Amino acid sequence: MFRRYDKPGRPRRPSPKRHAFSMPVREVFEVRIEKMVQGGEGMARLADGRVCFVAGALPGELCKVAVTFTKKDFSRGHVVEVLEGASPDRVEARCPLYGKCGGCSLQHLDSEKQAEYLAQVERENFRRIARIELPESFTVHTGPAWGYRNRARVVVVCDQAGDKPIVRFGFRKQESNSVALFKNCPVLTPALNEFLQGKAREIFAGKFRPGREMEVNLFDNGSGEISYYYEGMPASEFSENAVSVAEICGKKIEADASVFFQSNLELLPALVKSVRNAVDEGLASGESSDEWLIDLFSGVGFFAAMLMDKFKRVTTVEREEKCLQHAKVNLSVTNGTTDSAINGKIENVSAPAEEWLARNVMDIPATLIVDPPRTGLPKEALDAIADSSVNRLIYVSCHPVTLARDTALLAEKGFKIRRAEAFAFYPQTPHLEMMLVLAR
């Protein structure tokens, strides 16, 4: 029933085995997996009709499942054993912390197939939530499957061996605050792993008492320079070690390890190219204007910096003060821009995006780009967009479910999907970034 899978260029399919999940088990069932759903779990139905979401499962497999969480209408569990019909896309997990660490929950799925599965999940999300079909041209852009992650939050654990402190690193475990220690993480960039195995031990050995732990944000700028941040970091250490500059598509982007920035620098240029193409299409069609670019939830001003050469006026809107400071640097006219006419026409606004929109209804067909948090656009922001003269919207989302919800609401205001693309910024995980172009 379980045969070797020796197709050249792809990992051998593993024999069935127990999975290393450690959450308390309530019941054990045999179920047939119907499909993959948001979050990367397999969906099955128990004998009593309840839906069961199963970690480590793939469609079509008959699995022995340990249920670890249950409510009246659904349960959650994990694969104990694949009994029959193991998917040809199943592979052996590469990391020994698979099933223990809180990340990389798709390691049992062939890396070459992950984008295909996730695309199917998002098509179904849009059918179910928005009652909208994604375009046939919907594609998922991919990059390296391993060694890609240039940004991470690790837990530093300090113990004592005689007079010498021993520093180790880990990630939070699944559904837990306890720590899964690691020596080398296969999804981190080589530079981050090298930093953790070397210099980081010296840096953090004297930061706190043995027996304690702290979380540290790390960032590899793509040139092998590592910045870091931890809560309570002194200002002098922050300015020297937390701030970094990454060069992306010919632009130098300043950020620091305490604020959000994309975690896959190698794939990021593909997103930039798609956004720039979407802007060009809008300008050429007349659905938008080069008079004004508005970048909502702008963070460090990344998209505005990549697009500022195309517009006569640029406004970024961001409530986080640290991000705003970086945006002012990133949108300076000395940052790779050849059009000096934009000088004095860059505005960095510190305000909640929905409040700013409500007070500044646009009377020209501005180009609008939004990149909100996982919660999506607030209703006030959606209403303000609908009441404005914006006819074309570029929506970048880190949570396709809230994107589908917001798309349905915008569709009620006359917006339709012109283009849909996705970006697999986090291989080995079920997370997917999406970009929609919506116009009316």
Legacy VTK file of the C-alpha trace (Angstrom):
# vtk DataFile Version 3.0
C-alpha trace
ASCII
DATASET POLYDATA
POINTS 440 float
0.000 0.000 0.000
2.902 2.387 0.732
5.491 2.210 -2.017
8.670 4.173 -2.585
8.339 7.397 -4.531
11.504 7.806 -6.517
10.591 10.341 -9.202
13.777 12.300 -10.020
13.996 15.754 -8.489
11.327 15.171 -5.820
11.637 13.784 -2.297
10.771 10.152 -1.711
7.320 9.646 -0.215
7.746 8.535 3.402
6.369 5.395 4.922
3.515 5.966 7.406
4.651 6.995 10.846
3.424 8.633 13.997
3.565 12.415 14.051
5.302 14.387 16.779
2.367 16.363 18.117
2.228 16.665 21.890
-1.166 18.236 22.705
-3.546 16.290 25.001
-5.623 13.734 23.078
-9.366 13.458 23.760
-10.477 10.879 21.191
-9.046 8.924 18.250
-10.980 8.437 14.995
-10.440 7.090 11.497
-11.466 9.682 8.885
-11.102 10.268 5.154
-9.659 13.707 4.309
-11.846 15.589 1.833
-9.778 18.675 1.054
-7.292 21.218 2.353
-8.716 24.360 3.953
-7.428 27.735 5.110
-4.640 27.197 7.607
-3.240 24.175 5.769
-5.305 21.593 7.636
-7.173 18.732 6.041
-10.942 18.725 6.431
-12.861 15.557 7.273
-16.210 14.646 8.805
-16.675 12.537 11.895
-19.361 9.859 12.102
-21.672 12.252 13.988
-21.440 14.819 11.164
-19.074 17.237 12.859
-16.317 18.785 10.763
-12.821 17.887 11.893
-9.776 19.945 10.898
-6.697 17.723 10.794
-3.098 18.958 10.975
-0.610 16.959 8.921
-3.237 15.498 6.568
-3.616 15.655 2.791
-6.732 15.205 0.605
-7.791 11.627 -0.130
-5.935 10.020 2.754
-7.568 7.704 5.299
-6.032 8.771 8.582
-6.052 7.787 12.207
-6.627 11.152 13.867
-6.122 12.195 17.468
-8.692 14.870 18.377
-7.216 17.505 20.693
-9.944 20.172 20.651
-13.685 19.811 20.277
-16.793 21.985 20.235
-20.420 21.329 19.412
-20.042 21.719 15.652
-16.362 21.063 14.901
-13.176 19.472 16.187
-9.448 19.781 15.647
-6.824 17.092 15.673
-3.661 15.747 14.076
-2.603 12.731 12.077
-1.367 9.783 14.111
-1.010 7.484 11.118
-1.908 7.396 7.425
-3.822 4.135 7.093
-4.342 4.034 3.323
-4.280 6.192 0.215
-1.231 8.225 1.199
-1.002 11.210 -1.129
1.746 11.087 -3.774
2.502 14.652 -2.657
3.337 13.575 0.893
7.035 13.840 1.864
9.109 13.331 4.972
9.328 16.483 7.097
12.809 17.945 6.855
12.981 19.591 10.287
13.100 17.570 13.541
10.841 20.179 15.171
7.990 19.562 12.730
4.805 19.100 14.765
6.390 20.714 17.819
7.461 24.210 16.748
4.615 26.605 15.991
5.770 27.173 12.397
6.285 25.256 9.136
3.147 23.111 9.441
3.184 22.138 5.729
6.492 20.289 5.726
4.610 17.043 5.021
3.583 18.470 1.613
6.044 18.455 -1.292
7.479 21.960 -1.653
6.819 21.912 -5.405
3.118 21.282 -4.760
2.431 23.737 -1.939
1.548 26.690 -4.181
-0.906 24.548 -6.154
-2.724 23.446 -3.006
-2.837 26.961 -1.558
-4.212 28.362 -4.829
-7.069 25.849 -4.641
-7.781 26.891 -1.058
-7.985 30.578 -1.988
-10.225 29.945 -4.986
-12.627 28.154 -2.679
-12.379 30.923 -0.053
-13.487 33.497 -2.601
-16.341 31.289 -3.811
-17.553 30.656 -0.267
-16.996 34.067 1.346
-17.278 36.555 -1.525
-19.394 34.527 -3.995
-16.776 35.552 -6.553
-14.596 33.465 -8.847
-10.941 34.432 -8.948
-9.761 35.007 -12.542
-8.418 32.036 -14.501
-5.116 33.932 -14.675
-4.736 33.792 -10.874
-1.190 32.617 -10.182
1.026 32.032 -7.154
4.586 33.363 -7.415
7.184 31.207 -5.692
10.816 31.384 -4.654
13.267 29.161 -2.761
11.546 26.630 -0.496
14.262 26.670 2.177
16.735 29.177 3.586
14.528 32.096 2.565
13.328 33.662 5.803
15.314 36.799 6.575
13.178 37.962 9.497
12.295 35.987 12.622
11.381 36.216 16.290
13.369 33.778 18.386
13.357 32.997 22.096
16.724 33.367 23.807
17.192 30.945 26.722
20.095 31.441 29.114
21.335 28.736 31.476
24.398 28.522 33.683
27.183 25.923 33.553
29.537 26.748 36.413
30.659 30.327 35.890
29.823 30.307 32.181
26.399 31.250 30.777
25.010 28.939 28.079
22.846 30.694 25.487
20.410 28.698 23.341
17.681 29.652 20.899
14.202 28.367 20.139
10.700 29.061 18.881
7.416 28.876 20.757
5.763 25.471 20.557
2.336 24.856 19.062
-0.472 26.132 21.285
2.046 26.804 24.039
4.418 29.334 25.562
7.070 26.676 26.123
10.137 26.684 23.876
11.302 24.250 21.188
15.079 24.673 21.048
16.936 24.453 17.737
20.511 24.554 16.496
19.839 25.250 12.829
16.490 26.291 11.310
16.136 25.166 7.667
13.880 28.070 6.648
16.099 30.833 8.063
18.672 32.429 5.784
22.233 31.089 6.126
23.279 34.466 7.549
20.681 34.265 10.352
21.690 30.705 11.237
25.352 31.692 11.253
24.568 34.686 13.488
22.640 32.520 15.967
25.387 29.910 16.096
28.109 32.489 16.634
27.960 36.180 17.429
24.478 36.108 18.949
25.633 33.904 21.810
28.177 36.530 22.824
25.707 39.409 22.443
22.924 37.903 24.540
25.002 36.092 27.164
25.189 39.212 29.316
21.738 40.645 28.637
19.795 38.835 31.351
20.177 36.503 34.320
20.552 32.737 33.826
17.279 30.861 34.051
15.449 33.614 32.188
14.303 33.912 28.586
13.473 36.793 26.240
12.160 37.223 22.707
14.402 38.846 20.117
13.478 40.093 16.628
16.133 39.415 13.995
16.498 40.803 10.475
18.951 39.864 7.716
19.121 42.752 5.220
20.161 40.480 2.353
23.791 41.562 2.480
24.610 39.440 5.499
24.154 42.270 7.992
22.003 41.247 10.969
20.004 43.707 13.056
18.164 42.780 16.235
15.699 44.185 18.742
14.414 43.160 22.164
11.993 44.875 24.519
13.725 47.361 26.799
16.678 47.781 24.440
18.692 50.924 25.373
18.473 53.764 22.874
22.206 53.690 22.125
22.109 49.958 21.379
18.946 50.418 19.303
20.484 53.007 16.995
23.603 50.888 16.526
22.104 47.401 16.189
18.358 47.572 15.446
18.261 49.825 12.372
19.134 48.377 8.965
18.955 49.185 5.262
17.969 46.673 2.571
18.355 47.357 -1.144
15.299 46.225 -3.117
14.731 46.952 -6.807
17.351 49.681 -6.735
15.848 51.408 -3.682
17.434 51.581 -0.264
14.738 50.843 2.311
15.414 51.692 5.939
13.619 49.832 8.731
14.411 48.458 12.153
13.962 45.057 13.714
11.098 46.228 15.953
8.690 47.010 13.087
7.073 44.844 10.435
8.880 44.182 7.199
8.536 41.375 4.667
10.328 38.152 5.611
11.317 36.966 2.139
13.572 39.466 0.389
14.243 37.111 -2.532
10.586 36.998 -3.604
9.784 40.615 -2.730
10.868 42.030 -6.150
8.152 39.889 -7.789
5.518 41.678 -5.703
7.041 45.056 -6.542
6.954 44.222 -10.257
3.302 43.172 -10.069
2.284 46.313 -8.187
4.146 48.568 -10.636
2.508 46.768 -13.574
-0.899 47.249 -11.951
-0.206 50.973 -11.544
0.907 51.300 -15.171
-2.253 49.550 -16.372
-4.420 51.904 -14.325
-2.681 55.005 -15.658
-2.842 53.770 -19.241
-6.546 52.913 -18.989
-7.507 56.221 -17.355
-9.060 54.444 -14.354
-6.520 56.216 -12.152
-4.399 59.339 -12.331
-0.735 60.193 -11.860
-1.817 63.235 -9.862
-1.840 61.441 -6.514
-0.656 58.180 -4.940
-2.202 57.307 -1.585
-0.525 54.504 0.383
-2.714 53.419 3.318
-1.302 51.312 6.163
1.994 52.286 4.606
4.366 50.976 7.288
7.877 52.180 6.451
6.594 53.585 3.139
7.769 50.602 1.099
5.207 50.683 -1.726
5.208 54.473 -1.912
9.001 54.436 -2.247
8.743 51.909 -5.084
6.093 53.942 -6.916
6.953 57.576 -6.169
8.657 58.112 -9.529
5.267 57.692 -11.263
3.296 60.382 -9.364
3.185 64.127 -8.874
2.055 63.810 -5.264
2.486 61.031 -2.695
0.754 60.558 0.663
1.523 57.771 3.132
-0.817 57.115 6.049
0.444 55.154 9.058
-0.315 55.346 12.784
2.895 53.683 14.033
5.382 56.443 14.824
8.523 54.346 14.283
7.316 53.328 10.832
6.543 56.936 9.996
10.097 57.976 10.834
11.482 55.375 8.441
8.951 56.363 5.752
10.272 59.925 5.809
13.744 58.584 5.016
12.552 56.084 2.418
10.519 58.695 0.529
13.232 61.307 0.456
14.020 62.597 -3.050
17.583 61.338 -2.714
16.415 57.715 -2.541
16.792 56.657 -6.167
14.308 59.191 -7.576
15.246 61.175 -10.684
12.168 63.406 -10.731
13.065 66.402 -8.569
9.601 67.885 -9.208
8.191 65.599 -6.516
10.200 67.447 -3.867
7.820 69.080 -1.399
4.884 66.982 -2.595
5.510 64.025 -0.300
3.268 63.875 2.740
3.692 61.388 5.611
0.562 61.348 7.749
0.399 59.909 11.257
-3.210 58.788 11.653
-5.484 55.749 11.589
-6.133 55.060 7.902
-9.917 54.887 8.232
-10.088 58.251 10.030
-7.842 59.962 7.500
-9.903 58.598 4.610
-13.150 59.795 6.142
-11.748 63.328 6.482
-10.054 63.425 3.080
-12.517 62.276 0.449
-10.677 62.376 -2.841
-12.079 64.521 -5.663
-9.628 63.260 -8.297
-9.122 59.646 -9.490
-6.108 59.012 -7.229
-4.235 55.737 -7.262
-4.881 53.958 -3.967
-2.853 51.095 -2.511
-3.723 49.473 0.816
-1.763 46.899 2.825
-3.739 46.423 6.059
-3.034 44.027 8.936
-4.612 40.571 9.153
-7.910 42.068 10.290
-8.370 43.696 6.884
-9.906 47.091 6.139
-12.143 48.617 8.819
-15.722 49.205 7.684
-15.156 52.967 7.935
-12.291 52.681 5.444
-14.372 50.597 3.039
-17.199 53.157 3.232
-14.761 56.036 2.650
-13.304 54.298 -0.423
-16.804 53.699 -1.797
-17.742 57.367 -1.267
-14.553 58.702 -2.854
-13.695 59.228 -6.495
-11.160 56.374 -6.395
-11.958 54.055 -9.274
-9.000 51.707 -8.956
-7.657 50.033 -5.839
-4.569 47.841 -5.324
-5.160 45.683 -2.270
-2.197 43.758 -0.802
-3.239 41.318 1.907
-1.501 38.950 4.301
-4.814 37.224 5.132
-6.843 35.963 2.152
-9.951 35.328 4.273
-10.347 38.979 5.269
-9.405 39.957 1.714
-12.298 37.860 0.387
-14.638 39.460 2.923
-13.557 42.979 1.942
-13.761 42.132 -1.754
-17.393 41.114 -1.296
-18.166 44.449 0.379
-16.346 46.426 -2.315
-18.205 44.450 -4.990
-21.441 45.836 -3.562
-20.047 49.307 -4.344
-19.303 48.399 -7.952
-15.695 47.206 -7.719
-14.681 44.160 -9.765
-11.476 42.126 -9.771
-9.199 43.115 -12.642
-6.206 41.045 -11.564
-5.389 38.531 -8.819
-1.937 37.262 -7.875
-0.474 35.546 -4.834
3.021 35.308 -3.393
4.287 32.335 -1.395
6.434 34.373 0.972
6.420 31.621 3.599
7.098 28.168 2.074
6.453 25.215 4.407
3.592 27.199 5.955
-0.027 27.756 4.851
0.406 31.544 4.767
-0.043 33.314 1.459
0.181 36.979 0.479
-2.286 38.150 -2.159
-2.611 41.180 -4.423
-5.924 42.164 -6.001
-6.549 44.983 -8.441
-10.144 46.172 -8.063
-11.754 48.754 -10.320
-15.191 50.212 -11.079
LINES 1 441
440 0 1 2 3 4 5 6 7 8 9 10 11 12 13 14 15 16 17 18 19 20 21 22 23 24 25 26 27 28 29 30 31 32 33 34 35 36 37 38 39 40 41 42 43 44 45 46 47 48 49 50 51 52 53 54 55 56 57 58 59 60 61 62 63 64 65 66 67 68 69 70 71 72 73 74 75 76 77 78 79 80 81 82 83 84 85 86 87 88 89 90 91 92 93 94 95 96 97 98 99 100 101 102 103 104 105 106 107 108 109 110 111 112 113 114 115 116 117 118 119 120 121 122 123 124 125 126 127 128 129 130 131 132 133 134 135 136 137 138 139 140 141 142 143 144 145 146 147 148 149 150 151 152 153 154 155 156 157 158 159 160 161 162 163 164 165 166 167 168 169 170 171 172 173 174 175 176 177 178 179 180 181 182 183 184 185 186 187 188 189 190 191 192 193 194 195 196 197 198 199 200 201 202 203 204 205 206 207 208 209 210 211 212 213 214 215 216 217 218 219 220 221 222 223 224 225 226 227 228 229 230 231 232 233 234 235 236 237 238 239 240 241 242 243 244 245 246 247 248 249 250 251 252 253 254 255 256 257 258 259 260 261 262 263 264 265 266 267 268 269 270 271 272 273 274 275 276 277 278 279 280 281 282 283 284 285 286 287 288 289 290 291 292 293 294 295 296 297 298 299 300 301 302 303 304 305 306 307 308 309 310 311 312 313 314 315 316 317 318 319 320 321 322 323 324 325 326 327 328 329 330 331 332 333 334 335 336 337 338 339 340 341 342 343 344 345 346 347 348 349 350 351 352 353 354 355 356 357 358 359 360 361 362 363 364 365 366 367 368 369 370 371 372 373 374 375 376 377 378 379 380 381 382 383 384 385 386 387 388 389 390 391 392 393 394 395 396 397 398 399 400 401 402 403 404 405 406 407 408 409 410 411 412 413 414 415 416 417 418 419 420 421 422 423 424 425 426 427 428 429 430 431 432 433 434 435 436 437 438 439
